Amino acid sequence: MPNPFWNPGERRFRAFWRLILQVVLMFILETVAGIVLSTIAPQVVQALLDPTHLTQNPLLAISSTLVTFISILLSIWLAGRWFDHRPFKEFGIHLNSQWCGDLVFGLVLGAVLITFIFVVELVFGWVTINGTFQSNSPGQSFGSTAIYGVFFFLAVGIQEELMSRGYMLRNLAEGLNLPWITPKAALFLGYLISSVAFGMQHVLNPNSTTISTINIMIAGLFLGLGFILTGELALPIGLHITWNYFEGYIFGFPVSGLTSAGNFLAIQQNGPTQWTGGSFGPEAGLIGLAAMLVGAGLILAWVHWRRGQISLQTKLAEYTPIREVPSNQEDQAVPV
């Protein structure tokens, strides 16, 4: 009977336990950071426990965001080293010229798609501009909130893509790559399951509904498309960062139910909720789904232009452990 905890061929924990252990490790790191901070910076701990404090002090907000960001990145690095037996870059962070090109495309794409949503709503009269350069944080200037917004959405874009796509999707695909399931099918199943999990992570957001949760699952598919086609997180990270920043700070929309600390444009939405997404934001509306569909087509075109073909990166579902051998012998892989 196979060991339900340990994969002897790969000499590591099975995928389910790797995923659980990474989350446990993340919470341990956040708890340790909280204990340390409670003695030297209790305000940061209070902000972590009660996010309403973030709108009152951008420096405090940056500190608490940094704690979460470091805890997530460190947990994935340690999990990769201890549980996955792979270097951090194998989660989709190969920093080369192609990676940087994909990152820039993702950044531009996110900005263009949210601009498209705003223009459509403006043309149909579903949005009204009430002001500009507005701070939603008492006692704070627009400039300070805008700087915090850049930092915050950079952190969110990187950490959520590393968690949901780089770590979760890859481990799911490897775990589902069973003798009776092809690597391509395993990758596709991991893609679907990680997107469902991504949607469920937002179920407790303000103004969340069943429709918004389903749409965020679709957003997970949209964000993960670049990853399964390139094997890298550059495109999803770039897309995630600017989609959120332009949505909240540039055009004043709610970002998955959350209100930004400042807005370049202060707006009021009046259109039909089923189209605009209402108080949850464009992700919960049909216009948001239309933008994702257009974006998916542009991602496919970009990948084909950059790589000459469109194909699933089945290497994400395949794991080949490397065994140390004497220096006078060539490195060889241990069969799985």
C-alpha positions in Angstrom: 0.0 0.0 0.0 1.5 3.4 -1.0 2.6 5.7 1.8 0.0 8.5 2.0 2.5 11.0 3.4 5.8 10.2 1.6 6.7 9.7 -2.0 9.7 7.4 -2.0 10.4 7.9 -5.7 10.7 11.6 -5.3 12.1 11.4 -1.7 9.8 14.1 -0.4 6.3 14.7 1.1 3.4 14.2 -1.3 1.8 17.3 -2.8 -1.1 17.7 -0.4 1.2 17.7 2.6 3.6 20.1 0.9 0.8 22.6 0.4 -0.4 22.2 4.0 3.1 22.6 5.4 3.8 25.7 3.4 0.6 27.4 4.8 1.6 26.3 8.3 5.1 27.6 7.8 3.6 31.0 6.6 1.4 31.3 9.7 4.3 30.4 12.0 6.5 33.1 10.5 3.7 35.7 10.7 3.1 34.7 14.4 6.8 34.9 15.2 7.0 38.3 13.5 3.9 39.4 15.5 5.5 38.4 18.8 8.6 40.3 18.0 6.7 43.4 16.8 4.4 43.4 19.8 7.4 44.4 21.9 9.1 46.9 19.5 6.2 48.2 17.3 2.8 47.3 18.8 1.0 49.6 16.3 2.0 47.4 13.4 0.5 44.3 15.1 -2.7 46.3 15.7 -2.8 47.2 12.0 -2.3 43.5 11.0 -5.2 42.5 13.2 -7.4 45.5 12.3 -6.8 46.7 8.7 -8.9 49.9 9.3 -5.8 51.3 10.9 -4.0 51.2 7.6 -5.9 54.1 6.2 -4.8 56.3 9.1 -1.0 56.0 8.8 0.7 55.0 5.4 4.0 54.3 7.2 2.2 51.9 9.5 0.4 50.4 6.5 3.7 49.8 4.7 5.2 48.2 7.8 2.3 45.7 8.2 2.3 45.0 4.5 6.0 44.3 4.6 5.5 41.8 7.4 3.0 39.8 5.4 5.0 40.0 2.2 8.2 38.8 3.8 6.4 36.0 5.7 4.9 34.7 2.5 8.1 34.9 0.4 10.2 33.3 3.2 7.7 30.5 3.7 7.8 29.6 0.0 11.5 29.8 -0.1 11.8 27.5 2.9 9.1 25.2 1.7 10.9 24.9 -1.7 14.1 24.1 0.1 12.8 21.7 2.7 9.6 20.2 1.2 9.8 20.6 -2.6 13.5 20.1 -3.0 13.8 22.9 -5.6 15.3 26.4 -5.8 13.1 29.4 -5.4 13.5 30.4 -9.1 11.7 27.2 -10.1 8.5 28.7 -8.9 8.5 30.9 -12.0 11.2 33.5 -11.1 13.9 33.1 -13.8 15.0 36.7 -14.0 16.3 36.9 -17.6 15.5 39.2 -20.6 12.5 37.1 -21.7 11.1 37.2 -18.1 11.5 41.0 -18.0 9.8 41.3 -21.3 6.8 39.3 -20.2 6.7 41.4 -17.0 6.5 44.6 -18.9 3.8 43.2 -21.2 1.8 42.1 -18.1 2.1 45.6 -16.6 0.9 47.3 -19.8 -1.9 44.8 -20.2 -3.3 45.3 -16.7 -3.4 49.0 -17.2 -4.9 48.8 -20.7 -7.7 46.5 -19.6 -8.8 48.6 -16.6 -8.7 51.7 -18.8 -10.9 49.9 -21.2 -13.4 49.1 -18.4 -13.4 52.7 -17.3 -13.9 54.1 -20.8 -16.8 51.8 -21.5 -18.5 52.7 -18.2 -17.9 56.4 -18.9 -19.4 56.2 -22.4 -22.5 54.4 -21.1 -22.9 56.9 -18.3 -22.4 54.3 -15.6 -19.6 56.3 -13.9 -19.4 59.9 -12.9 -16.1 61.7 -12.0 -16.6 63.7 -8.8 -13.0 64.9 -8.2 -9.3 64.2 -8.6 -6.3 63.5 -6.4 -8.4 62.5 -3.5 -7.1 61.0 -0.2 -9.4 58.6 1.6 -7.1 58.6 4.6 -7.8 61.2 7.3 -4.9 63.6 7.8 -2.9 62.1 4.9 -2.0 63.7 1.6 -2.9 62.1 -1.7 0.8 61.7 -2.5 1.5 59.6 0.6 -1.5 57.3 -0.1 -0.5 56.9 -3.7 3.0 55.9 -2.8 1.6 53.4 -0.3 -0.7 52.1 -3.0 2.3 51.3 -5.3 4.0 49.5 -2.5 0.9 47.6 -1.4 -0.1 46.4 -4.9 3.4 45.4 -5.8 3.4 43.2 -2.7 0.0 41.8 -3.3 0.7 41.0 -7.0 4.0 39.2 -6.2 2.8 37.3 -3.1 -0.6 36.2 -4.4 0.9 35.0 -7.7 3.7 33.1 -5.9 1.2 31.5 -3.6 -1.6 30.7 -6.0 0.2 30.0 -9.2 3.9 29.5 -8.5 3.5 27.2 -5.4 -0.1 25.9 -5.3 -0.7 25.3 -9.0 2.7 23.7 -9.6 2.4 21.4 -6.6 -1.2 20.5 -7.5 -0.1 19.6 -11.1 2.8 17.5 -9.8 0.5 15.7 -7.3 -2.1 15.0 -9.9 0.4 13.7 -12.4 -0.5 10.1 -11.7 0.1 7.0 -13.9 -3.5 7.2 -15.3 -3.4 11.0 -15.8 -1.3 12.7 -18.5 1.0 15.6 -17.5 -1.1 17.9 -19.7 -4.3 16.8 -17.9 -2.6 17.1 -14.5 -1.5 20.7 -15.3 -5.0 21.6 -16.5 -6.6 20.2 -13.3 -4.1 22.0 -11.1 -4.9 25.2 -13.1 -8.7 24.7 -12.4 -8.3 23.8 -8.7 -5.9 26.6 -7.9 -8.3 29.1 -9.6 -11.2 27.8 -7.4 -9.0 28.2 -4.3 -8.1 31.7 -5.5 -11.7 32.7 -5.6 -12.4 31.2 -2.2 -9.6 33.3 -0.7 -11.7 36.4 -1.5 -15.1 35.1 -0.2 -14.8 37.1 3.0 -13.9 40.4 1.2 -16.3 43.3 1.8 -19.4 43.2 -0.5 -18.6 39.7 -1.6 -21.4 37.7 -3.3 -21.7 34.3 -4.9 -21.3 36.0 -8.3 -18.2 37.9 -7.2 -16.6 34.7 -5.9 -17.3 32.8 -9.2 -15.9 35.7 -11.1 -12.8 35.8 -9.0 -12.3 32.1 -9.8 -12.5 33.1 -13.5 -10.0 35.9 -12.7 -7.7 33.1 -11.3 -7.9 31.3 -14.7 -7.1 34.6 -16.4 -4.1 35.4 -14.2 -2.9 31.8 -14.4 -3.0 31.6 -18.2 0.3 33.3 -18.7 1.9 30.9 -16.1 0.7 27.6 -17.7 1.8 28.9 -21.2 5.2 30.2 -20.2 6.1 28.4 -17.0 7.0 31.8 -15.5 5.2 34.2 -13.2 6.4 37.4 -15.0 3.2 38.0 -17.0 0.8 37.1 -14.1 2.7 39.3 -11.6 2.7 42.3 -14.0 -0.9 41.9 -14.9 -2.0 41.5 -11.3 -0.1 44.6 -10.1 -1.4 47.1 -12.6 -4.9 45.7 -12.8 -5.3 46.3 -9.1 -3.5 49.7 -9.0 -5.2 51.2 -11.9 -8.6 49.8 -10.7 -8.3 51.3 -7.2 -5.9 54.2 -7.3 -6.2 55.5 -10.8 -9.9 55.1 -11.6 -11.3 54.9 -8.1 -13.1 51.5 -8.5 -13.4 49.1 -5.5 -10.7 46.4 -5.7 -12.4 43.1 -4.9 -14.6 45.0 -2.4 -11.9 47.1 -0.9 -11.6 50.8 -1.0 -8.2 52.3 -1.9 -6.6 54.8 0.4 -6.5 57.4 -2.4 -7.7 58.0 -5.9 -6.4 59.9 -8.9 -10.1 60.0 -10.0 -12.9 60.0 -7.4 -15.9 58.4 -9.1 -19.5 57.4 -8.4 -20.9 54.3 -10.2 -24.6 54.4 -11.3 -24.8 51.6 -13.8 -26.4 48.2 -13.5 -24.6 46.0 -11.0 -24.6 42.9 -13.2 -22.4 44.9 -15.6 -20.3 47.1 -13.4 -19.9 44.7 -10.4 -21.2 47.4 -8.1 -19.6 47.8 -4.7 -17.3 44.8 -5.2 -15.6 46.2 -8.3 -15.4 45.4 -12.0 -14.3 41.8 -11.3 -17.9 41.0 -10.2 -19.5 42.4 -13.4 -19.9 41.4 -17.0 -17.7 44.3 -18.2 -14.9 42.8 -16.1 -15.4 39.4 -17.6 -15.3 40.9 -21.1 -12.0 42.6 -20.3 -10.6 39.3 -19.1 -11.7 37.6 -22.3 -10.0 40.3 -24.4 -6.9 40.0 -22.1 -6.8 36.2 -22.5 -6.8 36.7 -26.3 -3.9 39.2 -26.1 -1.9 36.9 -23.8 -2.3 34.1 -26.4 -1.1 36.5 -29.1 1.8 37.6 -27.0 3.0 34.1 -26.2 2.7 33.0 -29.8 4.7 36.1 -31.0 7.4 35.8 -28.3 7.8 32.0 -28.4 6.6 31.0 -31.8 3.9 28.7 -30.5 1.2 28.2 -27.9 1.5 25.1 -25.8 1.0 24.1 -22.2 4.2 23.9 -20.1 3.8 20.3 -19.0 7.1 20.6 -17.2 5.2 22.3 -14.4 3.5 18.9 -13.8 6.7 16.9 -13.9 9.3 16.5 -11.2 12.7 14.9 -11.6 14.7 14.7 -8.4 18.5 15.1 -8.8 20.7 12.8 -6.9 24.1 13.9 -5.8 26.9 11.8 -7.5 30.7 11.9 -7.3 32.3 14.8 -9.0 33.9 12.6 -11.6 30.5 11.4 -12.8 27.8 13.4 -14.7 24.7 14.5 -12.9 21.9 12.1 -13.5 18.2 12.1 -12.6 16.6 9.5 -10.3 13.7 7.9 -12.1 10.3 8.7 -10.7 
